[in-house]
Amino acid sequence: MAFYQRYVFPWILDKVMQHPRLMQLRHELLAGVQGEVLEIGFGTGLNTLAYPHQGLRLHALDVNPGVARRARQRLRKFPLRVEHATLDGQSLPFADESFDVVVSTWTLCSIPDVARALAEIHRVLRRDGTFLYVEHGLHGDAAIARWQHRLTPVQKRLGDGCHLDRDIDALLRAAGFDTSDSRRFSADGLPALFGYMYQGRARRQDSPQRG
Ligand SMILES: C[S@@+](CC[C@H](N)C(=O)[O-])C[C@H]1O[C@@H](n2cnc3c(N)ncnc32)[C@H](O)[C@@H]1O
């Protein structure tokens, strides 16, 4: 792994991802999460500041060992035991239907084969489980979206594989998720190129009927 990816990027990531608006979105997403939970792309562990302190068993993974050191520091202050591992979200070492909840916060932008990762998330999620996500992605305004397409090659280099222009809802639907409980919005205080958010609670299309 290159020096930038392993040492420089984790430091930048930790600073950038503590933006107050992003922290607020983490809290909104994760309030009340319970059960067997898997987080993909755990990064520097900033979601430990937003998870409840009881009622969940957390498994956390990230492919970049450079971010793990910072994550471990945060985990020391988190009251629950967490299974934390360096693993690739494109190939999960868990049995089918192992988790009540899978969490992703600003990670689907960066996974190279995102369709494969979503297929894995779908597989390890229980039929009545929930995929909780907040992601930045393709803007609803066509002019901004064109700039996102143009600048994604540069962003991929600076942001360790991050795409500006992924249509997260479309990817989720293609992977067999129901996205009816999701919203898109421009997050105030963030640049338009990064600030168009997809937030939701997706369920498997084959999930049991809701009463
Ligand atoms: C923009 S960061 C977000 C980090 C964290 N989720 C947060 O909210 O602060 C994207 C993260 O996805 C991780 N990532 C990229 N590709 C991955 C993969 N194939 N499997 C697991 N994690 C991956 C990166 O290493 C990075 O930590």
The ligand as an ORCA input file, in Angstrom:
! r2SCAN-3c Opt
* xyz 0 1
  C     -14.615      8.457      3.047
  S     -14.068      7.177      4.089
  C     -15.382      7.088      5.306
  C     -14.916      6.486      6.593
  C     -15.997      6.270      7.656
  N     -17.057      5.406      7.166
  C     -16.580      7.559      8.169
  O     -17.801      7.730      8.134
  O     -15.803      8.407      8.631
  C     -14.268      5.697      3.147
  C     -13.738      4.468      3.870
  O     -14.035      3.302      3.084
  C     -12.949      2.420      3.190
  N     -12.987      1.476      2.069
  C     -12.706      1.701      0.770
  N     -12.806      0.577      0.057
  C     -13.162     -0.403      0.925
  C     -13.415     -1.799      0.796
  N     -13.303     -2.416     -0.380
  N     -13.763     -2.490      1.896
  C     -13.850     -1.872      3.108
  N     -13.611     -0.560      3.297
  C     -13.282      0.164      2.216
  C     -11.744      3.352      3.158
  O     -10.555      2.714      3.610
  C     -12.217      4.482      4.064
  O     -11.899      4.248      5.420
*
